[in-house]
Amino acid sequence: MENQTLEQTELIARAIVLAGQGIGAGLALIAGIGPGIGEGYAVGKAIETIGRQPEAKSSATTTMFIGCAVAESTGIYGLLIGLVLIFVNPFIKHLHD
């Protein structure tokens, strides 16, 4: 560390920030797994309900679509955060040039 120039220190700082952003983006994109599992479970239960009580088809379908939309919003938020971390690089501007 004694012989490092300011440019080398800056390069190391940028590398650390970019590595953190990559890790954060990967973790944010993992958030898409939960909604996928939840939506599959919800659709399966709706199909079971319709199979047992065909007269409840419109009610079960409407409720399922609303639940799937709410669950999907969580995955979309995770995707948005991941894309921001990858392409916008909000933390790089805080490093001194």
DRENSEVO-533558 format. One record per residue: residue number from 1; x, y, z negated of N, C-alpha, C, O in turn. Coordinates in Angstrom, 1 decimal. Last residue first. Example, Ala and Ser with C-alpha at 12.3 -4.5 7.8 and 13.67 -1.06 7.14 Angstrom:
BEGIN
+-----+--------+--------+--------+--------+--------+--------+--------+--------+--------+--------+--------+--------+
! num !     nX !     nY !     nZ !    caX !    caY !    caZ !     cX !     cY !     cZ !     oX !     oY !     oZ !
+-----+--------+--------+--------+--------+--------+--------+--------+--------+--------+--------+--------+--------+
!   2 !   12.8 !   -2.2 !   -7.1 !   13.7 !   -1.1 !   -7.1 !   12.9 !    0.0 !   -7.9 !   13.4 !    1.1 !   -8.0 !
!   1 !   13.2 !   -5.7 !   -7.8 !   12.3 !   -4.5 !   -7.8 !   13.2 !   -3.3 !   -7.8 !   14.2 !   -3.3 !   -8.5 !
+-----+--------+--------+--------+--------+--------+--------+--------+--------+--------+--------+--------+--------+
This chain:
BEGIN
+-----+--------+--------+--------+--------+--------+--------+--------+--------+--------+--------+--------+--------+
! num !     nX !     nY !     nZ !    caX !    caY !    caZ !     cX !     cY !     cZ !     oX !     oY !     oZ !
+-----+--------+--------+--------+--------+--------+--------+--------+--------+--------+--------+--------+--------+
!  97 !  -12.7 !   11.7 !    8.4 !  -11.9 !   11.5 !    9.6 !  -10.6 !   12.3 !    9.5 !   -9.8 !   12.2 !   10.4 !
!  96 !  -14.0 !    9.8 !    5.7 !  -13.4 !   11.0 !    6.2 !  -12.5 !   10.8 !    7.4 !  -11.8 !    9.8 !    7.4 !
!  95 !  -17.1 !    8.2 !    5.8 !  -15.7 !    8.1 !    5.7 !  -15.1 !    9.4 !    6.3 !  -15.6 !    9.9 !    7.3 !
!  94 !  -19.8 !    8.6 !    6.4 !  -19.3 !    9.0 !    5.1 !  -17.8 !    8.8 !    4.9 !  -17.3 !    9.3 !    3.9 !
!  93 !  -20.3 !    7.5 !    8.9 !  -20.1 !    9.0 !    8.8 !  -19.7 !    9.4 !    7.4 !  -19.2 !   10.6 !    7.3 !
!  92 !  -20.6 !    4.8 !    8.3 !  -19.4 !    5.2 !    8.9 !  -19.2 !    6.7 !    8.8 !  -18.0 !    7.2 !    8.6 !
!  91 !  -23.2 !    4.2 !    7.6 !  -22.2 !    4.4 !    6.5 !  -20.9 !    4.9 !    7.0 !  -20.0 !    5.4 !    6.3 !
!  90 !  -24.9 !    3.7 !    9.7 !  -25.2 !    4.9 !    8.9 !  -24.1 !    5.2 !    7.8 !  -24.0 !    6.3 !    7.3 !
!  89 !  -24.9 !    2.3 !   12.4 !  -23.8 !    2.5 !   11.5 !  -23.9 !    3.7 !   10.6 !  -23.1 !    4.7 !   10.7 !
!  88 !  -26.7 !    1.6 !   14.4 !  -26.6 !    3.0 !   14.0 !  -25.4 !    3.3 !   13.2 !  -24.9 !    4.5 !   13.2 !
!  87 !  -26.4 !   -1.2 !   14.9 !  -26.2 !   -0.3 !   16.0 !  -26.1 !    1.2 !   15.5 !  -25.4 !    2.0 !   16.3 !
!  86 !  -26.6 !   -2.7 !   12.4 !  -25.7 !   -3.1 !   13.5 !  -25.4 !   -1.9 !   14.5 !  -24.2 !   -1.7 !   14.8 !
!  85 !  -28.5 !   -1.4 !   10.8 !  -27.1 !   -1.6 !   10.3 !  -26.1 !   -2.0 !   11.4 !  -24.9 !   -1.6 !   11.3 !
!  84 !  -30.7 !   -1.4 !   12.5 !  -30.1 !   -0.2 !   12.1 !  -28.7 !   -0.4 !   11.6 !  -27.8 !    0.4 !   12.0 !
!  83 !  -31.1 !   -4.2 !   12.7 !  -30.8 !   -3.5 !   13.9 !  -30.1 !   -2.1 !   13.5 !  -29.2 !   -1.7 !   14.2 !
!  82 !  -31.8 !   -4.7 !   10.0 !  -30.7 !   -5.4 !   10.6 !  -30.2 !   -4.6 !   11.8 !  -29.0 !   -4.4 !   12.0 !
!  81 !  -34.2 !   -3.2 !    9.7 !  -33.0 !   -2.9 !    8.9 !  -31.7 !   -3.5 !    9.5 !  -30.7 !   -2.9 !    9.5 !
!  80 !  -35.8 !   -4.6 !   11.6 !  -35.5 !   -3.2 !   11.8 !  -34.2 !   -2.8 !   11.0 !  -33.4 !   -2.1 !   11.5 !
!  79 !  -36.0 !   -7.1 !   10.5 !  -35.3 !   -7.0 !   11.8 !  -34.9 !   -5.5 !   12.0 !  -33.8 !   -5.2 !   12.5 !
!  78 !  -37.3 !   -6.5 !    8.1 !  -36.0 !   -7.0 !    8.0 !  -35.3 !   -6.9 !    9.3 !  -34.1 !   -6.6 !    9.3 !
!  77 !  -39.8 !   -5.6 !    9.2 !  -38.9 !   -4.7 !    8.4 !  -37.5 !   -5.2 !    8.3 !  -36.6 !   -4.4 !    8.4 !
!  76 !  -40.6 !   -8.0 !   10.4 !  -40.3 !   -6.9 !   11.3 !  -39.4 !   -5.8 !   10.5 !  -38.5 !   -5.2 !   11.1 !
!  75 !  -41.1 !   -9.5 !    8.1 !  -40.1 !   -9.9 !    9.0 !  -39.6 !   -8.8 !   10.0 !  -38.5 !   -8.7 !   10.3 !
!  74 !  -43.3 !   -8.0 !    7.1 !  -42.0 !   -8.2 !    6.3 !  -40.9 !   -8.6 !    7.2 !  -39.8 !   -8.1 !    7.0 !
!  73 !  -45.2 !   -8.3 !    9.0 !  -44.6 !   -7.0 !    8.8 !  -43.3 !   -7.1 !    8.0 !  -42.4 !   -6.3 !    8.2 !
!  72 !  -46.1 !  -10.9 !    8.8 !  -45.1 !  -10.6 !    9.9 !  -44.5 !   -9.2 !    9.7 !  -43.4 !   -9.0 !   10.1 !
!  71 !  -47.9 !  -10.7 !    6.7 !  -46.7 !  -11.5 !    6.5 !  -45.6 !  -11.1 !    7.6 !  -44.4 !  -11.0 !    7.3 !
!  70 !  -49.9 !   -9.2 !    8.0 !  -49.2 !   -8.6 !    6.8 !  -47.9 !   -9.4 !    6.6 !  -46.9 !   -8.7 !    6.2 !
!  69 !  -50.6 !  -10.9 !   10.0 !  -50.1 !   -9.6 !   10.3 !  -49.4 !   -9.0 !    9.2 !  -48.3 !   -8.4 !    9.4 !
!  68 !  -51.6 !  -13.1 !    8.5 !  -50.4 !  -13.3 !    9.4 !  -49.8 !  -11.9 !    9.8 !  -48.6 !  -11.8 !    9.8 !
!  67 !  -53.9 !  -12.0 !    7.3 !  -52.7 !  -12.5 !    6.5 !  -51.5 !  -12.6 !    7.3 !  -50.4 !  -12.3 !    6.8 !
!  66 !  -55.4 !  -11.5 !    9.6 !  -55.0 !  -10.4 !    8.8 !  -53.8 !  -10.8 !    7.9 !  -52.8 !  -10.0 !    7.7 !
!  65 !  -55.7 !  -14.1 !   10.6 !  -55.0 !  -13.1 !   11.4 !  -54.6 !  -11.9 !   10.6 !  -53.5 !  -11.4 !   10.8 !
!  64 !  -57.2 !  -15.3 !    8.5 !  -55.8 !  -15.8 !    8.8 !  -55.1 !  -14.7 !    9.6 !  -53.9 !  -14.5 !    9.4 !
!  63 !  -59.6 !  -13.8 !    8.5 !  -58.7 !  -13.8 !    7.3 !  -57.3 !  -14.2 !    7.6 !  -56.3 !  -13.7 !    7.2 !
!  62 !  -60.5 !  -14.7 !   11.0 !  -60.3 !  -13.3 !   10.7 !  -59.3 !  -13.1 !    9.6 !  -58.4 !  -12.3 !    9.6 !
!  61 !  -60.8 !  -17.5 !   10.6 !  -59.9 !  -16.9 !   11.6 !  -59.5 !  -15.5 !   11.4 !  -58.4 !  -15.1 !   11.5 !
!  60 !  -62.7 !  -17.6 !    8.6 !  -61.3 !  -18.2 !    8.3 !  -60.3 !  -17.6 !    9.4 !  -59.2 !  -17.3 !    9.0 !
!  59 !  -64.9 !  -16.4 !    9.9 !  -64.4 !  -15.9 !    8.6 !  -62.9 !  -16.3 !    8.4 !  -62.1 !  -15.5 !    8.0 !
!  58 !  -65.3 !  -18.1 !   12.1 !  -65.0 !  -16.7 !   12.3 !  -64.4 !  -16.1 !   11.0 !  -63.5 !  -15.3 !   11.1 !
!  57 !  -65.7 !  -20.8 !   10.8 !  -64.6 !  -20.5 !   11.8 !  -64.3 !  -19.0 !   11.9 !  -63.1 !  -18.6 !   11.8 !
!  56 !  -67.5 !  -21.9 !    9.2 !  -66.7 !  -20.8 !    8.6 !  -65.5 !  -20.4 !    9.5 !  -64.6 !  -19.7 !    9.1 !
!  55 !  -68.6 !  -24.0 !   10.5 !  -69.4 !  -22.8 !   10.4 !  -68.6 !  -21.6 !    9.9 !  -69.0 !  -20.5 !   10.0 !
!  54 !  -66.9 !  -26.2 !   10.0 !  -66.8 !  -25.5 !   11.3 !  -67.6 !  -24.1 !   11.3 !  -67.3 !  -23.2 !   12.1 !
!  53 !  -65.2 !  -27.2 !    7.6 !  -66.4 !  -26.4 !    7.7 !  -66.4 !  -25.6 !    9.0 !  -66.0 !  -24.4 !    8.9 !
!  52 !  -63.0 !  -28.8 !    8.2 !  -63.9 !  -29.2 !    7.2 !  -65.3 !  -28.5 !    7.3 !  -66.3 !  -29.1 !    7.0 !
!  51 !  -61.7 !  -27.4 !   10.3 !  -62.0 !  -28.8 !   10.5 !  -63.1 !  -29.3 !    9.5 !  -63.9 !  -30.1 !    9.8 !
!  50 !  -61.3 !  -24.9 !    9.1 !  -62.2 !  -25.0 !   10.2 !  -62.6 !  -26.5 !   10.5 !  -63.8 !  -26.7 !   10.9 !
!  49 !  -59.5 !  -25.7 !    7.1 !  -60.7 !  -25.2 !    6.7 !  -61.8 !  -25.3 !    7.8 !  -62.9 !  -25.6 !    7.6 !
!  48 !  -57.3 !  -26.5 !    8.7 !  -58.0 !  -27.5 !    7.8 !  -59.3 !  -27.0 !    7.4 !  -60.3 !  -27.8 !    7.4 !
!  47 !  -56.8 !  -24.1 !    9.9 !  -57.2 !  -25.2 !   10.8 !  -57.9 !  -26.3 !    9.9 !  -58.9 !  -26.9 !   10.3 !
!  46 !  -55.9 !  -22.7 !    7.7 !  -57.0 !  -22.2 !    8.4 !  -57.6 !  -23.3 !    9.3 !  -58.8 !  -23.5 !    9.4 !
!  45 !  -53.6 !  -24.2 !    7.1 !  -54.7 !  -24.2 !    6.1 !  -56.0 !  -23.7 !    6.8 !  -57.1 !  -24.2 !    6.5 !
!  44 !  -52.0 !  -23.5 !    9.3 !  -52.4 !  -24.9 !    9.0 !  -53.6 !  -25.0 !    8.1 !  -54.4 !  -25.8 !    8.3 !
!  43 !  -51.7 !  -20.8 !    9.0 !  -52.5 !  -21.3 !   10.2 !  -52.9 !  -22.7 !    9.9 !  -54.0 !  -23.1 !   10.3 !
!  42 !  -50.2 !  -20.7 !    6.6 !  -51.5 !  -20.1 !    6.7 !  -52.4 !  -20.6 !    7.8 !  -53.6 !  -20.9 !    7.7 !
!  41 !  -47.8 !  -22.0 !    7.4 !  -48.7 !  -22.6 !    6.3 !  -50.1 !  -22.1 !    6.4 !  -51.1 !  -22.8 !    6.3 !
!  40 !  -47.0 !  -20.2 !    9.3 !  -47.2 !  -21.6 !    9.7 !  -48.1 !  -22.3 !    8.7 !  -49.1 !  -23.0 !    9.0 !
!  39 !  -46.5 !  -18.0 !    7.7 !  -47.6 !  -18.0 !    8.8 !  -47.9 !  -19.4 !    9.2 !  -49.1 !  -19.6 !    9.5 !
!  38 !  -44.5 !  -18.9 !    6.0 !  -45.8 !  -18.5 !    5.5 !  -46.9 !  -18.5 !    6.5 !  -48.0 !  -18.9 !    6.3 !
!  37 !  -42.4 !  -19.3 !    7.9 !  -42.9 !  -20.4 !    7.1 !  -44.3 !  -20.1 !    6.5 !  -45.2 !  -21.0 !    6.6 !
!  36 !  -42.1 !  -16.7 !    8.8 !  -42.4 !  -17.8 !    9.7 !  -43.0 !  -19.0 !    9.0 !  -43.9 !  -19.6 !    9.5 !
!  35 !  -41.5 !  -15.2 !    6.5 !  -42.8 !  -15.0 !    7.2 !  -43.1 !  -16.1 !    8.2 !  -44.3 !  -16.5 !    8.3 !
!  34 !  -38.9 !  -16.4 !    6.0 !  -40.0 !  -16.5 !    5.1 !  -41.4 !  -16.2 !    5.8 !  -42.3 !  -17.0 !    5.6 !
!  33 !  -37.2 !  -15.7 !    8.1 !  -37.5 !  -17.1 !    7.8 !  -38.8 !  -17.2 !    7.0 !  -39.6 !  -18.1 !    7.2 !
!  32 !  -36.5 !  -13.1 !    8.2 !  -37.5 !  -13.6 !    9.2 !  -37.9 !  -15.0 !    8.9 !  -38.9 !  -15.5 !    9.4 !
!  31 !  -34.4 !  -12.5 !    6.6 !  -35.8 !  -12.3 !    6.0 !  -36.9 !  -12.7 !    7.0 !  -38.0 !  -12.8 !    6.6 !
!  30 !  -32.2 !  -12.7 !    8.0 !  -32.6 !  -14.0 !    7.3 !  -34.0 !  -13.8 !    6.8 !  -34.7 !  -14.8 !    6.6 !
!  29 !  -31.7 !  -10.1 !    8.5 !  -32.3 !  -10.9 !    9.6 !  -32.7 !  -12.3 !    9.0 !  -33.6 !  -12.9 !    9.6 !
!  28 !  -30.3 !   -9.3 !    6.2 !  -31.6 !   -8.7 !    6.6 !  -32.4 !   -9.6 !    7.6 !  -33.6 !   -9.7 !    7.5 !
!  27 !  -28.0 !  -10.8 !    6.5 !  -28.9 !  -11.1 !    5.4 !  -30.3 !  -10.5 !    5.6 !  -31.3 !  -11.1 !    5.3 !
!  26 !  -26.9 !   -9.5 !    8.7 !  -27.2 !  -10.9 !    8.7 !  -28.2 !  -11.3 !    7.6 !  -29.1 !  -12.1 !    7.9 !
!  25 !  -26.6 !   -6.9 !    7.7 !  -27.5 !   -7.1 !    8.8 !  -27.9 !   -8.6 !    8.9 !  -29.0 !   -9.0 !    9.2 !
!  24 !  -24.6 !   -7.3 !    5.7 !  -26.0 !   -6.9 !    5.4 !  -27.0 !   -7.1 !    6.5 !  -28.1 !   -7.4 !    6.2 !
!  23 !  -22.5 !   -8.1 !    7.3 !  -23.0 !   -9.1 !    6.3 !  -24.4 !   -8.6 !    5.9 !  -25.3 !   -9.5 !    5.8 !
!  22 !  -22.1 !   -5.8 !    8.8 !  -22.4 !   -7.0 !    9.4 !  -23.0 !   -8.1 !    8.5 !  -24.0 !   -8.7 !    8.9 !
!  21 !  -21.5 !   -4.0 !    6.7 !  -22.7 !   -3.8 !    7.5 !  -23.1 !   -5.0 !    8.3 !  -24.3 !   -5.3 !    8.4 !
!  20 !  -19.1 !   -5.0 !    5.8 !  -20.3 !   -5.0 !    4.9 !  -21.6 !   -4.8 !    5.7 !  -22.6 !   -5.4 !    5.3 !
!  19 !  -17.6 !   -4.6 !    8.1 !  -17.8 !   -5.9 !    7.6 !  -19.0 !   -6.0 !    6.7 !  -19.8 !   -6.9 !    6.8 !
!  18 !  -17.6 !   -1.8 !    8.2 !  -18.2 !   -2.5 !    9.3 !  -18.5 !   -4.0 !    8.9 !  -19.5 !   -4.6 !    9.3 !
!  17 !  -16.2 !   -1.2 !    5.8 !  -17.5 !   -0.8 !    6.0 !  -18.3 !   -1.6 !    7.0 !  -19.4 !   -2.0 !    6.9 !
!  16 !  -13.7 !   -2.4 !    6.4 !  -14.5 !   -2.9 !    5.3 !  -15.9 !   -2.5 !    5.4 !  -16.8 !   -3.3 !    5.1 !
!  15 !  -12.9 !   -0.9 !    8.6 !  -13.1 !   -2.3 !    8.8 !  -13.9 !   -2.9 !    7.6 !  -14.8 !   -3.8 !    7.9 !
!  14 !  -12.7 !    1.6 !    7.5 !  -13.7 !    1.4 !    8.5 !  -14.0 !   -0.1 !    8.7 !  -15.1 !   -0.5 !    8.9 !
!  13 !  -10.5 !    1.1 !    5.8 !  -11.8 !    1.5 !    5.2 !  -12.9 !    1.3 !    6.2 !  -14.0 !    0.8 !    5.8 !
!  12 !   -8.5 !    0.5 !    7.7 !   -8.9 !   -0.5 !    6.7 !  -10.3 !   -0.2 !    6.1 !  -11.1 !   -1.1 !    6.0 !
!  11 !   -8.3 !    3.0 !    8.9 !   -8.7 !    1.9 !    9.7 !   -9.2 !    0.7 !    8.8 !  -10.2 !    0.0 !    9.1 !
!  10 !   -7.4 !    4.6 !    6.8 !   -8.7 !    4.9 !    7.4 !   -9.2 !    3.7 !    8.2 !  -10.4 !    3.4 !    8.1 !
!   9 !   -4.9 !    3.4 !    6.4 !   -5.9 !    3.4 !    5.3 !   -7.3 !    3.6 !    5.9 !   -8.2 !    3.0 !    5.5 !
!   8 !   -3.8 !    4.1 !    8.8 !   -3.9 !    2.7 !    8.5 !   -5.0 !    2.6 !    7.4 !   -5.8 !    1.6 !    7.4 !
!   7 !   -3.7 !    6.9 !    8.6 !   -4.5 !    6.3 !    9.7 !   -4.7 !    4.8 !    9.4 !   -5.8 !    4.3 !    9.7 !
!   6 !   -2.0 !    7.3 !    6.5 !   -3.4 !    7.7 !    6.4 !   -4.3 !    7.0 !    7.4 !   -5.4 !    6.7 !    7.2 !
!   5 !    0.2 !    4.5 !    6.2 !   -0.1 !    5.8 !    6.6 !   -1.6 !    6.1 !    6.4 !   -2.4 !    5.2 !    6.1 !
!   4 !    1.7 !    2.5 !    3.7 !    0.6 !    2.7 !    4.6 !    0.4 !    4.2 !    4.9 !    0.5 !    5.1 !    4.0 !
!   3 !    3.5 !    2.0 !    1.8 !    4.0 !    2.4 !    3.1 !    2.9 !    2.6 !    4.1 !    3.2 !    2.9 !    5.2 !
!   2 !    2.1 !    1.2 !   -0.5 !    2.9 !    2.3 !   -0.6 !    3.3 !    2.9 !    0.8 !    3.4 !    4.1 !    1.0 !
!   1 !    0.8 !   -1.2 !    0.0 !    0.0 !    0.0 !    0.0 !    0.9 !    1.3 !    0.0 !    0.4 !    2.3 !    0.4 !
+-----+--------+--------+--------+--------+--------+--------+--------+--------+--------+--------+--------+--------+
